[in-house]
């Protein structure tokens, strides 16, 4: 009887082990086959935003490389946190990707997020960085950044600036400019960059700190005047425009913007690595590099470990900015 029981127990254990091995084999096979169907790329900002345009350029090429369709979906709202939350709650199987350019600033700005920025996401790869440009209407009469700062200091709180929404890169870029230059201004947030820029072109707002994706064409048409770029060096997209440092402001006036890909936590390492490698490959395709260059996007080559460290440092820097600029936490 005892021998019979031992035999049954051993058979049960063998069956359980075989089942576990089969599950692992199936999981490994699924990871190797990724992607075997369409992949959703969630951009938690409006259509035409920098994150949206960059994601479409890069992920279209990734799709070509992998023989699958990467469908970019816009889910704007609450500074991008609604779409980010949806990705955090999605299955960690590689079929829902987040393409976001304000993850760190949203972490600093919103106290009650539906996700944990550092625990619920895996930073995969940056898609590139763009300098922000300080623009105004030619009808406002500001010829230089110094002119704008002087006017703002002469009339505290009366000069207005528009942004693509609370927590957006344009918002934090403007707040860093304001804090470093030492002036007060009225913040007018919009739901997207296009609306914010239109308000400046119309002369109803004094300035905006935006990305070249939404301003370069209008600058070339003479509808916007670029006063300075928020970057440590001049950009090839507008080589005649001085940096904020060259315009007389401290280095703290520079606010870096980058768009990146993130996956839900617990996504298998093989899928994370594959997405990183394929995106890196796409970013090196000449046609992609040329297209991004016309948008003022500069390469930001990093390994996964390097980007993870960079991202965590950026989160801390944005938390510090919120405190220094006294930005109300939502």
N, C-alpha and C positions, 0 to 999 in steps of 0.2 A: 504493500500500500504506500509506504513512504517513498519507495523508488518511483512509483507511478506519479505521485504528487510532484516529486522533484522533476520528473520528465515534463509534466504539464507546465510547471513554473518556467523551466528552461525554454520550452517552446514558446511560451507567452513572451518571455523576454526577447527571444530571437525575433518574434513577430514584431514587437514594439521597435526593436533596433532596425529591422528591415524597413518598417514604416517611416521611421525618422530619417533613415538614409535616403529613402525614396523622396521624402519631402525636401530634404536638402538638395538632392539631385535635381528635383523639379524647380526649386528656387534658383539654383545655379543656372539651369537651362533658361529660365525666364530672364535672368539678368543678362546672360550671354545674348539672348535674342532681342533685348531692348534696343530700339523700340519696335514692336511688332504691330503697332496701330498708331493712329493719330495722337499727337501730344499737345496738350493745352499749355500755352504760355500766357500766364496772367500778368497783364500790365495794370496795376491798380491806380492808374492815372488816365486822363482823357486821351482820346485820339489826337495825334499831332504833337503830343508832349515828347520831350527828348527821349525818355525811356521807351515810349511807344515806337518812335522812328528807328532808334538804334536796335531795339529788339527785332523789329521786322526785317531790317537789313541783314542782321547776323543769323537769325534763326531760319530765314529762308535758305541761306547757304548750308546751314547745319542739316536741314531737311534734305537738301540735294545729296549731301554726303552720305546720309543714312538711309536714303530711299523711303522716307516717311514724311508726312505733312505735320509741320509744327504750326498750330493754329493760334495766332495771337488774339487774345480777348481783352478788351478794355473793361475794367470794373472799378471805376473811380468812386471816390467818396471818402470823407474824413481823412484827407491828406494821404490817401493810399492805404490806410490801415484796414479798410473793409476787405479789399482784395487780398491783402497780405494775410489777414485772418483766415480767409477761405482756403488759401494755399496751406497754411499751417495745419488746418483740420483735414486736409485731403489725404488720401492713401499715400504712404511713402513708397510708391512704386515707380517713380520717374515719369509718370504720365501727367503730372501737374507741376509746372515750373513757375517760379516767380521772377519777373524781370522788373527791377525796382531801382529808383535812383534816390530815394529819400528814406531808406530803412533806418539809418542812424539818427536822422533828425526827428523822425516820428517817435522813435524810442525816447528821445529827450523831451519831446513836447507833450505826449499823451501819457497821463498817469494810470489810466485804466484800459490798457490794451487787452484784446481778447487772446493774445498770445504773448509768449516770452521771446523777445527778440534774439537773445543769445542762446536759448535752449531749444527753441522750436524750429530753427532753420539751420541749414548747412550752407555757408557761403561757398559758392562753387567757383566763380570766375568773374572778374570785372570785364565789362565789354568795352570800356574806354572812359576817358575823362574829358570834360569840356570846361574851359574857362567861362566864367560868367562875365557878361558885359553890362556895363551901366549905360543905359540909353535914356534919351530924352527927346522931346519934339524940337525940331529946329526953330519952331515959333516961340519956344520958351526963353530963348536968348542965352542959355548956358553954353558957353564955348569950351569950358574946361571943367574938370571935376572940382577944382578949387572954387569956381564960380557957384556951383551947386551947393557945396558945403558952406560957403559964405552966406548964401541966401537962406539956407536952412538955419544957420546959427542966428541970423538977423531976425528971423520970424519963427521961434521955437514952436514946433507942432503944427505949423501951417503948411509947410511943404508936404506933399503927398507922394506916396509910392504904391505901385500896384504889384501884386504877386500872383502866382498860379495857385494860391491857396495856403492856408495856415499849415506850416510844416514842410512846404515845398522847398526845393533848392533855391528858388528865387526869393522866398521869404527869409530863409536863413542867411542867404548871401547879402540881402539888403540889411538885415539886422547886424551882421558882422561889419558891414560898411558903416552903418550908423554908429555902432558902438566904438569902432576904431577912430572915427572922425569926430566923435563927440557932439552929435546933434540929435534933436528930437524930430520926428516926422510922423505923419498920419498914415497908417497902414490900411490899404484897401485891397482885401483879398478877393480873388475870383476863383471860379471852378477850374480854370485852365490857363495856360500861358497865352493862348491866342487872344482871349478876352482881355487879359491884363495888358498885353502889348497894344491892342487896339485902343485902349483908354489913353495910353501915352501918345500914340500917333495923333489922336483927336485933340490932344492938348488938355484933356480934362484931369490929368494927373501929371505930376512934375517929372517923375523918373521911374524906372523899373530896373531891376538887376536880373537879367535873363540869360538864357543860353542862346548860342548862335543858331540853333535849329529853328528858332522862331523869330530871330531878329536880323540875320545876315541879309536876307533878301530885301527887307525894308530899309536897311542901312544903305545898300547899294542903290536903291531907288530914291534915296534922299528923304525918306519919310521919317527916319530916325537918325539921331546923332549919337555916336558912341563916344562917351567921355573917358572911359578907362575899362580895362579888363581886370577882373579879380583873379589874378594869377601871378606866380613868381617871375614869369617871363612872358614876353609878347607871343602872340599866337600867329601861326601862318595864315589863319583865316582872315585876320585883320592886322597885318604887320605894322601899320601906321598908328595904331591905337596904343597909347601908353598903358602900362600896368598901374594899379592903384599905388604901388610903391614908388614908381617913377613920378606919379602925380603928387607925391608928398605925404602919403599915408604910411603908417607902420606896417610891418609884415603881417600883423594880426588882421589886416583888412582882407587878406586872401581867404576865400572860401572854396575849397575843392569840391567839384561835383563829379560824380561817377555813376554810371549805371551798371548793374551787375545781375547775375543769375543766382538764385537760391533754390534749394530743394527742402522739402519737409525733413525734419529730424527723423532718424531711423531709416532713411533711404539707403538701400544697400550700397556699400562702398564701390562695388564694381560699376554701378550705374552712375554714381557721383563722378567717379574717375572718367568714365566714358564721356559724360556730358562735358566735363572740363576739357578733355583732350579734343573732342570734336569742335567745341566752341573756339578753342585756341587755334585749331587748324583753319576754321572759317575766317577768323580774324586776320589770318596771314594770306588769305586769297587776295591777289592784287585788286580785283574789282571791288571787293568789300572794303579794303583799306582805302581805295580811292574815293568810294562813296562816303565813307565815314569822314575822311579828310575834308570833303566839301562841306560837311556839317560842322567842322571845327572840332571833331572828335579825335583825341590823341591816344595812341596805344598805351596800354597799361599792363604789360605782360607780367604775370605773377603765377607762381605755383599755388596749389591749393593752400598749403601751409602759410605761405607769405600773405595771401589774401585774407585768410582767417585772422592773422595777427593784425593786419592793416585795418580790417573791419572793426575789430574790438577796440583798437585805438581811436578810430573815428567815432564810435559810439561814445566813448569817454569825452572826446573833444566837443561833441555836440551837446552833451549834458553840461559841460563847462560853459559853452556859449549861451545856453538858455539862462543860466544863473548870472553871467556877466552882463548880458544885454537886458536882463529882467523881463524876459519874454514870459507872459502868463502861461502856466502849464494848464493844459486842457483837462 
